[in-house]
Amino acid sequence: MRAEVQRVTVLGAGSWGTAFAKVLGDAGRDVTVWARRDQVAEDIRDRHTNSAYLPGVDLPENITATSDPAKALGDAEAVVLAVPSQSLRANLTSWRGLLPPGAILVSLAKGVELGTLKRMSEVIGEIVGINDGDVVVVTGPNLAKEIAAGQPSASVLACADHERAVAIQHACANSYFRPYTNTDVVGCELGGACKNVIALSTGMAAGLGLGTNTMATLITRGLAEMARLGAKLGADPLTFAGLAGVGDLVATCSSPLSRNRTFGERLGRGETLEQAQAAAGGQVAEGVMSCSSIRALAQSVGVDMPITDAMHRVCHEGVDPRQAGAELLGRSRKHEWS
């Protein structure tokens, strides 16, 4: 059995990276957070808060922070990668030589890389030179603000190496955060990436003034898209009925705390991509980029994903959300499960 993980480094001090650091700290681990900006690192280290990304949340005393990646990594027994999916490759390439030998690598990123169409565990495996099945993927309904507030939540730790997943499960389980293990990395990662795109669509529907029936339709048909792609790529269909599938999908599509949903809502109200980005503090929702890479991945394996295609056309081809919705409704009729 693998020795217990005590020292954990979280690379990335955004809302979810900070919330997961808090989960680890509340589970009794010694946590070091790497922050890109000195000010954020100082805030976490000296005032035990991250006012830039999680204002009003008190962080445990056993969490510290630095803006120096070498100091952050030190003798870490597990390294959590908490940077956006499209910047993971560049960041990890710069950190590769600093990673402690034997440390368990954990991915919080949810997306499919533009260009390569690789899942995040595949990107990590390629850069670090390890089997991508050795990367532990954290996914599920992970709204950072609720988890940081200690509200009960469950997540999935997916890894082909069950022993690694169990080691991280023990490291992060606490009174409010319940982690389950799963060996279906493909299904768990696809669920985490695709739900961001479907959340854009439910946000757009809300922005257009549409109601619960429309939301339920988009969530359900979005789940069908995810499952079709997963089946084609070898995922376990049951994964999409669990926390990494429908659980994450419902949370992200329905909550005002979801960046993807709120971003989509602004687009539905008629704002441009640039206006929605400015309103989000300069940040682009993951689904805006992932809709293109997931669409390309689906096309490469012959899988039909009409909602994903519609989101790509709205975000990157200037199609009006109302037109995209009308085209979805006007598609040829078929059996529900075909």
C-alpha positions as CSV (number, residue, x, y, z in Angstrom):
1,M,0.0,0.0,0.0
2,R,1.1,3.5,-0.8
3,A,2.2,5.6,2.2
4,E,-0.2,8.3,3.4
5,V,0.1,11.6,1.6
6,Q,0.7,14.5,4.0
7,R,2.5,17.2,2.0
8,V,0.5,18.6,-0.9
9,T,1.3,21.4,-3.3
10,V,-1.5,23.1,-5.3
11,L,-0.3,24.9,-8.4
12,G,-2.8,27.6,-9.1
13,A,-4.6,30.0,-6.7
14,G,-7.9,30.6,-8.5
15,S,-11.2,29.9,-6.9
16,W,-11.2,26.1,-7.4
17,G,-7.5,25.6,-6.6
18,T,-7.9,27.6,-3.4
19,A,-11.1,25.8,-2.5
20,F,-9.4,22.4,-3.0
21,A,-6.4,23.6,-1.0
22,K,-8.9,24.3,1.8
23,V,-10.4,20.8,1.4
24,L,-7.0,19.3,1.8
25,G,-6.1,21.6,4.8
26,D,-9.4,20.7,6.5
27,A,-8.5,17.1,6.0
28,G,-5.3,17.7,8.0
29,R,-2.8,17.9,5.2
30,D,0.1,20.4,5.0
31,V,-0.6,22.5,1.9
32,T,1.5,24.9,-0.1
33,V,-0.3,26.9,-2.8
34,W,1.6,28.5,-5.7
35,A,0.1,31.7,-6.9
36,R,1.2,33.6,-10.0
37,R,0.9,37.0,-8.3
38,D,2.9,37.9,-5.2
39,Q,0.0,39.7,-3.8
40,V,-2.3,36.6,-3.9
41,A,0.4,34.5,-2.3
42,E,1.0,37.0,0.5
43,D,-2.8,37.2,1.1
44,I,-3.0,33.4,1.5
45,R,0.2,33.1,3.5
46,D,-0.1,36.1,5.9
47,R,-3.9,36.6,6.2
48,H,-5.2,33.1,5.5
49,T,-7.6,34.3,2.9
50,N,-7.7,34.7,-0.9
51,S,-9.6,38.0,-1.3
52,A,-9.1,38.0,-5.1
53,Y,-10.8,34.8,-5.8
54,L,-12.6,33.6,-2.6
55,P,-13.4,36.7,-0.6
56,G,-14.8,36.1,2.9
57,V,-13.4,32.6,3.2
58,D,-11.0,31.8,6.1
59,L,-8.3,29.4,5.1
60,P,-6.8,26.9,7.6
61,E,-3.5,27.7,9.4
62,N,-1.9,24.7,7.7
63,I,-2.1,26.3,4.3
64,T,0.8,28.5,3.1
65,A,1.6,30.1,-0.2
66,T,4.4,31.3,-2.4
67,S,4.9,32.7,-5.9
68,D,8.1,30.7,-6.4
69,P,7.3,27.3,-8.0
70,A,10.5,25.8,-6.8
71,K,9.7,26.6,-3.2
72,A,6.1,25.5,-3.6
73,L,7.0,22.1,-4.9
74,G,9.9,21.3,-2.5
75,D,9.2,17.9,-1.1
76,A,5.6,17.5,-2.0
77,E,4.2,14.0,-2.0
78,A,1.3,15.1,-4.3
79,V,1.0,17.9,-6.8
80,V,-2.4,19.3,-7.7
81,L,-2.5,21.1,-11.1
82,A,-5.2,23.8,-10.8
83,V,-4.7,26.0,-13.8
84,P,-7.1,26.4,-16.8
85,S,-7.1,23.6,-19.3
86,Q,-5.8,25.7,-22.3
87,S,-2.8,27.0,-20.3
88,L,-1.9,23.7,-18.6
89,R,0.6,22.6,-21.2
90,A,2.6,25.8,-21.0
91,N,2.6,26.0,-17.3
92,L,3.5,22.3,-16.7
93,T,6.3,22.5,-19.2
94,S,7.9,25.2,-17.1
95,W,7.4,23.2,-13.9
96,R,8.4,19.8,-15.2
97,G,12.0,19.9,-13.9
98,L,10.8,20.9,-10.5
99,L,8.4,18.1,-9.9
100,P,9.5,15.9,-6.9
101,P,10.2,12.3,-8.1
102,G,7.4,9.9,-7.2
103,A,4.8,12.7,-6.4
104,I,1.3,11.8,-7.3
105,L,0.0,14.2,-10.0
106,V,-3.6,15.4,-9.6
107,S,-5.6,17.3,-12.2
108,L,-8.4,19.8,-11.5
109,A,-8.6,21.1,-15.0
110,K,-11.7,20.3,-17.1
111,G,-11.3,20.6,-20.8
112,V,-10.0,19.2,-24.1
113,E,-6.9,20.9,-25.4
114,L,-7.3,22.9,-28.6
115,G,-5.2,21.6,-31.5
116,T,-4.1,18.2,-30.0
117,L,-7.7,17.3,-28.8
118,K,-6.1,15.6,-25.8
119,R,-7.7,15.2,-22.4
120,M,-5.9,16.8,-19.5
121,S,-4.4,13.6,-18.2
122,E,-3.1,12.9,-21.6
123,V,-1.4,16.3,-21.8
124,I,0.1,15.8,-18.3
125,G,1.4,12.3,-19.3
126,E,2.9,13.6,-22.5
127,I,4.8,16.5,-20.8
128,V,6.0,14.7,-17.7
129,G,6.7,11.4,-19.4
130,I,4.4,9.2,-17.4
131,N,1.5,6.9,-18.2
132,D,-1.6,9.2,-18.3
133,G,-3.4,6.4,-16.4
134,D,-1.2,7.4,-13.4
135,V,-2.8,10.9,-13.2
136,V,-5.6,11.3,-10.6
137,V,-8.4,13.4,-12.1
138,V,-10.7,15.3,-9.7
139,T,-14.2,16.0,-11.1
140,G,-17.9,16.2,-10.2
141,P,-20.1,19.0,-8.9
142,N,-17.3,21.3,-7.8
143,L,-18.7,24.8,-7.4
144,A,-15.8,26.3,-5.5
145,K,-17.7,28.9,-3.4
146,E,-20.0,26.3,-1.9
147,I,-17.2,23.8,-1.2
148,A,-15.1,26.5,0.4
149,A,-18.1,27.4,2.6
150,G,-18.1,23.8,3.9
151,Q,-21.4,22.8,2.3
152,P,-21.7,19.0,1.8
153,S,-20.4,17.9,-1.5
154,A,-19.1,14.8,-3.2
155,S,-16.6,14.4,-6.1
156,V,-14.9,11.7,-8.1
157,L,-11.2,10.8,-8.1
158,A,-10.5,9.0,-11.4
159,C,-7.3,7.0,-12.0
160,A,-6.5,3.8,-13.7
161,D,-4.2,3.1,-10.8
162,H,-6.7,2.6,-8.0
163,E,-4.0,2.8,-5.3
164,R,-3.2,6.4,-6.3
165,A,-6.8,7.4,-6.3
166,V,-7.2,5.9,-2.8
167,A,-4.2,7.8,-1.6
168,I,-5.7,11.1,-2.7
169,Q,-9.1,10.0,-1.4
170,H,-7.6,9.6,2.1
171,A,-5.8,12.9,1.7
172,C,-8.9,15.1,0.9
173,A,-11.8,13.4,2.7
174,N,-13.2,15.5,5.5
175,S,-16.5,16.3,7.2
176,Y,-18.0,18.1,4.3
177,F,-16.2,16.7,1.2
178,R,-16.8,13.1,0.3
179,P,-14.6,11.7,-2.6
180,Y,-15.4,8.5,-4.5
181,T,-12.9,6.6,-6.7
182,N,-13.4,5.6,-10.3
183,T,-11.1,3.9,-12.8
184,D,-12.9,5.3,-15.9
185,V,-10.6,8.3,-16.5
186,V,-11.9,8.8,-20.1
187,G,-15.5,9.1,-19.0
188,C,-14.8,11.3,-16.0
189,E,-12.7,13.7,-18.0
190,L,-15.1,13.9,-20.9
191,G,-18.0,14.6,-18.5
192,G,-16.0,17.4,-16.8
193,A,-15.2,19.0,-20.2
194,C,-18.5,18.6,-22.0
195,K,-20.6,19.9,-19.1
196,N,-19.0,23.4,-19.4
197,V,-20.3,23.6,-23.0
198,I,-23.8,22.5,-22.1
199,A,-23.8,25.0,-19.2
200,L,-23.1,27.8,-21.8
201,S,-26.3,26.7,-23.6
202,T,-28.5,26.7,-20.5
203,G,-27.1,30.1,-19.6
204,M,-28.0,31.4,-23.1
205,A,-31.5,30.0,-22.7
206,A,-31.9,31.8,-19.4
207,G,-30.6,35.0,-21.0
208,L,-33.2,34.7,-23.7
209,G,-35.9,34.4,-21.0
210,L,-36.6,30.7,-21.5
211,G,-37.8,28.5,-18.7
212,T,-37.4,25.2,-16.9
213,N,-38.6,23.0,-19.7
214,T,-35.9,24.4,-22.0
215,M,-33.3,24.0,-19.3
216,A,-34.3,20.4,-18.7
217,T,-34.2,19.6,-22.4
218,L,-30.7,21.1,-22.8
219,I,-29.4,19.3,-19.8
220,T,-30.9,15.9,-20.9
221,R,-29.9,16.2,-24.5
222,G,-26.5,17.5,-23.5
223,L,-26.0,14.4,-21.4
224,A,-26.9,12.3,-24.4
225,E,-24.2,14.1,-26.4
226,M,-21.6,13.4,-23.6
227,A,-22.6,9.8,-23.4
228,R,-22.3,9.3,-27.2
229,L,-18.8,10.7,-27.3
230,G,-17.8,8.8,-24.2
231,A,-19.1,5.5,-25.7
232,K,-17.2,6.1,-28.9
233,L,-14.0,6.7,-27.0
234,G,-14.3,3.7,-24.7
235,A,-15.8,5.2,-21.5
236,D,-18.1,3.3,-19.2
237,P,-21.7,4.5,-19.8
238,L,-22.4,4.3,-16.1
239,T,-19.9,7.1,-15.5
240,F,-22.3,9.6,-17.1
241,A,-25.1,8.6,-14.6
242,G,-22.8,9.5,-11.7
243,L,-21.2,12.5,-10.1
244,A,-18.7,13.1,-13.0
245,G,-21.7,13.1,-15.5
246,V,-25.1,14.1,-14.5
247,G,-24.0,15.4,-11.1
248,D,-21.5,17.9,-12.5
249,L,-23.9,18.7,-15.4
250,V,-26.8,19.7,-13.2
251,A,-24.7,21.8,-10.8
252,T,-22.9,23.7,-13.6
253,C,-26.0,24.2,-15.7
254,S,-28.3,25.4,-13.0
255,S,-26.2,27.5,-10.5
256,P,-25.6,31.2,-10.8
257,L,-22.2,30.4,-9.3
258,S,-21.2,28.6,-12.5
259,R,-19.0,30.8,-14.6
260,N,-20.0,29.0,-17.8
261,R,-23.7,29.4,-17.1
262,T,-23.4,33.1,-16.2
263,F,-21.2,33.7,-19.3
264,G,-23.7,32.1,-21.5
265,E,-26.5,34.1,-19.9
266,R,-24.7,37.3,-20.9
267,L,-24.4,36.1,-24.5
268,G,-28.1,35.2,-24.5
269,R,-28.9,38.8,-23.4
270,G,-27.1,40.1,-26.5
271,E,-23.7,40.8,-25.2
272,T,-20.7,40.1,-27.4
273,L,-18.0,37.6,-26.3
274,E,-15.7,40.6,-25.5
275,Q,-18.4,42.2,-23.3
276,A,-19.1,39.0,-21.5
277,Q,-15.4,38.5,-20.9
278,A,-15.0,42.1,-19.5
279,A,-18.0,41.5,-17.2
280,A,-16.3,38.3,-15.9
281,G,-13.2,40.3,-14.9
282,G,-11.3,39.4,-18.1
283,Q,-11.8,35.7,-17.7
284,V,-13.2,33.5,-20.5
285,A,-15.4,30.6,-19.3
286,E,-13.8,27.2,-20.0
287,G,-16.7,26.2,-22.2
288,V,-16.0,29.0,-24.7
289,M,-12.7,27.3,-25.7
290,S,-13.8,23.7,-25.0
291,C,-16.8,23.9,-27.4
292,S,-14.3,24.1,-30.3
293,S,-12.0,21.4,-29.2
294,I,-14.8,19.0,-28.2
295,R,-16.6,19.7,-31.5
296,A,-13.4,18.8,-33.3
297,L,-12.9,15.7,-31.3
298,A,-16.4,14.6,-31.9
299,Q,-16.1,15.2,-35.6
300,S,-12.8,13.2,-35.7
301,V,-14.6,10.1,-34.5
302,G,-17.9,10.7,-36.2
303,V,-20.1,11.6,-33.2
304,D,-23.0,14.0,-33.6
305,M,-23.0,16.8,-30.9
306,P,-25.5,19.4,-32.1
307,I,-25.6,21.5,-28.9
308,T,-21.8,21.6,-28.8
309,D,-21.7,22.6,-32.5
310,A,-24.3,25.3,-31.8
311,M,-22.2,26.8,-29.0
312,H,-19.1,26.8,-31.2
313,R,-21.0,28.7,-33.9
314,V,-22.4,31.3,-31.4
315,C,-19.1,31.8,-29.7
316,H,-16.7,31.8,-32.7
317,E,-18.8,32.3,-35.8
318,G,-21.1,35.1,-34.7
319,V,-24.3,33.1,-34.9
320,D,-27.2,34.7,-32.9
321,P,-28.3,32.5,-29.9
322,R,-31.9,32.7,-31.1
323,Q,-30.9,31.4,-34.6
324,A,-28.9,28.6,-33.0
325,G,-31.9,27.6,-30.9
326,A,-34.2,27.6,-33.8
327,E,-31.8,25.4,-35.8
328,L,-31.6,22.9,-32.9
329,L,-35.4,22.6,-32.8
330,G,-35.6,22.3,-36.6
331,R,-33.3,19.3,-36.9
332,S,-34.7,16.1,-38.4
333,R,-36.8,14.1,-36.0
334,K,-35.5,10.8,-34.7
335,H,-35.9,8.2,-32.0
336,E,-34.7,9.5,-28.6
337,W,-31.9,6.9,-28.2
338,S,-30.7,6.9,-31.8
